[in-house]
Amino acid sequence: IATTVIFSRNVGNMFQHLKGFRDFYPEDCAVRNRLFFIMWQCARSFNFTEYDAPILEPLELFTKKSGEEIANQLFNFEDRGGRSVALRPEVTPSLIRMVGAKIHSLPKPIQWYSIGECFRYERPQKGRLRSFYQFNADILGEESPNADAEVIALGIHILQSLRLGPEDFHVRLSDRQLWTLFLKSQGIAESDLEDALKCIDQSEKKGTDALQESLSQLPSVQSKQIPLGKLLMNIGEFKALSTTNAISKFFDRQPFDRSEDRCVLQQRLASMEQLLFRLQTMGYGDYITLDLSIVRGLAYYTGFVFEFFEREGRMRALAGGGRYDDLATKLGCSKTNIPAVGLAMGDVTLRQLLEDKGKLSDAQAYIYPWRADIALLFDSPKAKAWALEDATQLRQKGYVVTYNLSEKQMPITKQLEQIKAQNTAHYIGIYGENPDQVEIYDVDNNTRCSIPREKFRNIDFHSSSQDPLAPFRLPKTIESIQDDSLALP
């Protein structure tokens, strides 16, 4: 897993990381890597394949997707070749670029995932930093709601694997196409739909007054003299709908200029019922909330959209995503649309939720502090040579081996004291004057035995079915050893 990129500034005589960036000390790396490992495991269990992309891309790749205004939120600059480039704020455009380049040779559906660092030049706040890690999972080449269900299920599975349940989080599901049909029924022109959806999305934070002001600026609202009071009332009523049956009855009362729109409505409701039924069948029904207040203001979404939130609603979204069937053609990466749906989950808010729920201790205990499989102890040049020879062979077998690096001769008893105090190894191998024997201590079970070096190098220390030292054990505990030169403190 790639290490965090750290940008620093000089403060007096000290260097500190920039605001919005993080240092990852070993205990922090342990938590981060544990999260990554669970994400990797879950993605593989859903048969997703890992990919990666450069963190530096042409600026146009992002402005073409999200508009020129996105440049103000990016770390972008002109490189020495005169090219406008940017640190990636997300991975989806890179994914589309990569898939578009090999679209005819890639087997469908494409199920790819990645875990990588992203950057946004925004004001740091709780749950949002300028540097963050993001898990992405996307399915391309499958247009049915089954693909949407699969990425939503994967997101739920990841959080379940972190010991979070339906009492901790839920998935708020909505549909951009239903919103488009609703706005058309209210008289909003096709050319104003994108701006109207942005206004509605931002109203979650800015409030009703701001929504009224922004909607009043839409050309179709002004030209058609659409009553804002009625429009706002209908928006509020539409947001509150929570079943497909209620949505259908609501639209029965709305006028449509084209009969085709009502056919599209029936198709969308059938697709939503199919999506909800599939998630229910997979056992995830308790996590799903049909919530039309979720709009997701990014213009490239073309169908279902969703966001993961902790139940109490105190934090930013844990994850989000949706369908983006026409992004490939919009970016010029394909001549035809590529059906696509994706999920993105950031590490910042997720880690905050795990801290609040007291779930981080498991991750830290699992990996940190690091413990070697075997610590090798010696206090003479001859013993050191034997230990280094064995260390190489043990490492080639996949074991984590540690020993004293200092040139200063340290007594065995002192080395034992350090290992016991720091809890740095599961087993300890002590080399004395006999070139053919190693004294082995099982730290966890507090026992000892003497083993021929040849057999020591071939023991299965990772065996979970049996005690690897059983054939060699002596009937003494570490505390009962009388030889002070070998006794643990």
HUSULZI-V424422 format. One record per run of one state. SS is the DSSP state (~ for helix, > for strand, _ for the rest). FROM is the first residue (numbers start at 1). LEN is the number of residues. If there is no record, write none. Layout:
# HUSULZI-V424422
ss,from,len
SS,FROM,LEN
SS,FROM,LEN
This chain:
# HUSULZI-V424422
ss,from,len
_,1,7
>,8,4
_,12,2
>,14,4
_,18,8
~,26,20
_,46,3
>,49,2
_,51,5
>,56,3
~,59,8
_,67,1
~,68,6
_,74,2
>,76,3
_,79,5
>,84,4
_,88,4
~,92,10
_,102,8
>,110,10
_,120,5
>,125,1
_,126,2
>,128,1
_,129,2
>,131,10
_,141,4
~,145,17
_,162,7
>,169,7
~,176,10
_,186,4
~,190,17
_,207,1
~,208,9
_,217,2
~,219,6
_,225,3
~,228,13
_,241,3
~,244,9
_,253,6
~,259,23
_,282,3
~,285,3
>,288,3
_,291,13
>,304,7
_,311,8
>,319,5
_,324,3
~,327,4
_,331,9
>,340,7
~,347,10
_,357,3
~,360,8
_,368,4
>,372,6
_,378,3
~,381,16
_,397,4
>,401,3
_,404,8
~,412,11
_,423,2
>,425,6
_,431,6
>,437,6
_,443,4
>,447,6
~,453,4
_,457,13
~,470,3
>,473,5
~,478,3
_,481,9
